[in-house]
Amino acid sequence: MIGLDVSSSSVKLVELGRDAAGQLVLERCAMEPLERGWVTDGNIEKFDEVAEAVRRVVKKSGTRCKNVAMALPPSAVITKKIVLPGGMSEQELEIQVESEANQYIPFSLDEVSLDFCVVGPTANSPGDVDVLIAASRKDKVQDRQGLAEAAGLKPVVLDVESYAARLAMGRLIEALPNKGLDSVVALFEIGAFTTSMQVIRNQELLYDRDQAFGGAQLTQLIVRHYGFTPEEAENKKRNNELPEDYATAVLQPFVESVAQEVGRALQFFFTSTPYNRVDYVMLAGGSAALPALTETVTKQTSFACSVVDPFAEMAVSSGVREKKLRREAPSYLTACGLAMRRFLL
């Protein structure tokens, strides 16, 4: 099964396997840019164009795999953890979940795709279990399904983007000192238009928040400063073909503003929870690897900061161009988490 992440700026594909020793292997990965406005806030506005980009990314990757895991943005999914008595049959659970869902979901259940999973025993309530309900409007689900089918793929899993990112992060947190136990990790995924923050401790989400800033603002600054078209600016940014004063006149102020936004988001976390520090700040997404960003964040926040590499400690198959991969790796966090679902089915 492959992981396919459709964001507002690109489509990313990851296929993972395991070697004889059971270690994860990156078999294939590929990325295809999307034009602005094709996908907005997780909504697919230009279906045919995005479907064509999905076909291109599948072809570019060389995968023969047809089963695919995809995801919806958190804004398109309602999730709720409920407590139910343990020992119920699957059928009893379904009836109970539907009646609970009716209270939380602001539209008719006929318009909704609903799923649930038993998370485990409820803390401090013997005999009860925690159940996670997830619901999304059917049209959102059908859009993702249709995209996969238009590219000749078979949608098997529909996840939530933030959950897929946390799944991929689990491996990386385990690689921290003391296996990351009790470490408070703030993950920032810097997208084109939105930066998503998740604070994780012992596989539990403590806090999450989206902020309206991202890598597209750097493109806008380039357009304003040099008079390029948005397309020219994006291409020159990707290919490192910008004028000599770019680093000081445009990039540095942008990096500082990103670090300030990270600092501000952390302050929101501290004021709305009992926490007053984090152990690690980790950056993912297309702008995560900008020069001097990690150092600027550390200076701004005084917390250790690093760039996420979802493929760390993985073997890489010969078909993957490693140099290009290392440059783009932070963008593949969600796609990597989706590809990992293959081993959890």
MOHUKA-V37514 format. One record per residue. N is the residue number from 0. RES is the residue in one small letter. OMEGA is omega in whole degrees, 0 to 359 (* if undefined). Layout:
N,RES,OMEGA / N,RES,OMEGA
This chain:
0,m,179 / 1,i,174 / 2,g,181 / 3,l,183 / 4,d,179 / 5,v,179 / 6,s,183 / 7,s,183 / 8,s,182 / 9,s,172 / 10,v,182 / 11,k,182 / 12,l,176 / 13,v,172 / 14,e,181 / 15,l,172 / 16,g,174 / 17,r,176 / 18,d,185 / 19,a,182 / 20,a,179 / 21,g,179 / 22,q,178 / 23,l,177 / 24,v,173 / 25,l,183 / 26,e,183 / 27,r,168 / 28,c,180 / 29,a,182 / 30,m,179 / 31,e,182 / 32,p,174 / 33,l,178 / 34,e,181 / 35,r,178 / 36,g,178 / 37,w,175 / 38,v,181 / 39,t,181 / 40,d,179 / 41,g,178 / 42,n,180 / 43,i,185 / 44,e,182 / 45,k,190 / 46,f,185 / 47,d,182 / 48,e,180 / 49,v,178 / 50,a,178 / 51,e,178 / 52,a,177 / 53,v,178 / 54,r,181 / 55,r,183 / 56,v,177 / 57,v,180 / 58,k,181 / 59,k,183 / 60,s,182 / 61,g,182 / 62,t,173 / 63,r,184 / 64,c,181 / 65,k,182 / 66,n,186 / 67,v,171 / 68,a,179 / 69,m,181 / 70,a,173 / 71,l,176 / 72,p,181 / 73,p,181 / 74,s,182 / 75,a,185 / 76,v,173 / 77,i,177 / 78,t,181 / 79,k,176 / 80,k,179 / 81,i,179 / 82,v,178 / 83,l,178 / 84,p,179 / 85,g,174 / 86,g,178 / 87,m,174 / 88,s,179 / 89,e,182 / 90,q,178 / 91,e,178 / 92,l,182 / 93,e,182 / 94,i,181 / 95,q,181 / 96,v,180 / 97,e,182 / 98,s,176 / 99,e,183 / 100,a,179 / 101,n,182 / 102,q,189 / 103,y,189 / 104,i,188 / 105,p,174 / 106,f,186 / 107,s,181 / 108,l,177 / 109,d,183 / 110,e,192 / 111,v,166 / 112,s,188 / 113,l,175 / 114,d,179 / 115,f,171 / 116,c,177 / 117,v,185 / 118,v,181 / 119,g,181 / 120,p,178 / 121,t,176 / 122,a,176 / 123,n,178 / 124,s,186 / 125,p,178 / 126,g,179 / 127,d,177 / 128,v,173 / 129,d,178 / 130,v,178 / 131,l,177 / 132,i,174 / 133,a,181 / 134,a,176 / 135,s,178 / 136,r,184 / 137,k,183 / 138,d,178 / 139,k,180 / 140,v,182 / 141,q,176 / 142,d,181 / 143,r,178 / 144,q,182 / 145,g,178 / 146,l,181 / 147,a,184 / 148,e,179 / 149,a,179 / 150,a,178 / 151,g,181 / 152,l,180 / 153,k,181 / 154,p,184 / 155,v,183 / 156,v,169 / 157,l,186 / 158,d,172 / 159,v,186 / 160,e,184 / 161,s,178 / 162,y,180 / 163,a,179 / 164,a,180 / 165,r,178 / 166,l,179 / 167,a,180 / 168,m,182 / 169,g,179 / 170,r,185 / 171,l,179 / 172,i,178 / 173,e,181 / 174,a,179 / 175,l,176 / 176,p,181 / 177,n,180 / 178,k,177 / 179,g,183 / 180,l,179 / 181,d,178 / 182,s,176 / 183,v,185 / 184,v,176 / 185,a,180 / 186,l,175 / 187,f,174 / 188,e,184 / 189,i,179 / 190,g,180 / 191,a,185 / 192,f,184 / 193,t,172 / 194,t,181 / 195,s,178 / 196,m,173 / 197,q,176 / 198,v,190 / 199,i,173 / 200,r,180 / 201,n,178 / 202,q,180 / 203,e,177 / 204,l,180 / 205,l,190 / 206,y,172 / 207,d,185 / 208,r,174 / 209,d,177 / 210,q,184 / 211,a,168 / 212,f,182 / 213,g,186 / 214,g,180 / 215,a,179 / 216,q,176 / 217,l,177 / 218,t,180 / 219,q,178 / 220,l,179 / 221,i,179 / 222,v,183 / 223,r,187 / 224,h,188 / 225,y,179 / 226,g,175 / 227,f,169 / 228,t,178 / 229,p,181 / 230,e,178 / 231,e,182 / 232,a,181 / 233,e,180 / 234,n,181 / 235,k,179 / 236,k,182 / 237,r,186 / 238,n,180 / 239,n,182 / 240,e,185 / 241,l,182 / 242,p,188 / 243,e,184 / 244,d,184 / 245,y,185 / 246,a,183 / 247,t,187 / 248,a,187 / 249,v,188 / 250,l,184 / 251,q,178 / 252,p,179 / 253,f,179 / 254,v,180 / 255,e,180 / 256,s,176 / 257,v,180 / 258,a,178 / 259,q,179 / 260,e,177 / 261,v,179 / 262,g,180 / 263,r,180 / 264,a,178 / 265,l,178 / 266,q,177 / 267,f,180 / 268,f,183 / 269,f,183 / 270,t,183 / 271,s,177 / 272,t,177 / 273,p,184 / 274,y,176 / 275,n,176 / 276,r,169 / 277,v,180 / 278,d,182 / 279,y,168 / 280,v,181 / 281,m,184 / 282,l,175 / 283,a,180 / 284,g,188 / 285,g,183 / 286,s,186 / 287,a,187 / 288,a,179 / 289,l,182 / 290,p,174 / 291,a,182 / 292,l,182 / 293,t,180 / 294,e,182 / 295,t,178 / 296,v,179 / 297,t,179 / 298,k,183 / 299,q,190 / 300,t,186 / 301,s,176 / 302,f,177 / 303,a,184 / 304,c,178 / 305,s,178 / 306,v,182 / 307,v,170 / 308,d,185 / 309,p,182 / 310,f,180 / 311,a,179 / 312,e,174 / 313,m,169 / 314,a,181 / 315,v,183 / 316,s,188 / 317,s,182 / 318,g,183 / 319,v,178 / 320,r,192 / 321,e,182 / 322,k,179 / 323,k,182 / 324,l,183 / 325,r,180 / 326,r,187 / 327,e,188 / 328,a,183 / 329,p,180 / 330,s,189 / 331,y,186 / 332,l,182 / 333,t,179 / 334,a,179 / 335,c,177 / 336,g,178 / 337,l,179 / 338,a,179 / 339,m,178 / 340,r,177 / 341,r,185 / 342,f,182 / 343,l,184 / 344,l,*
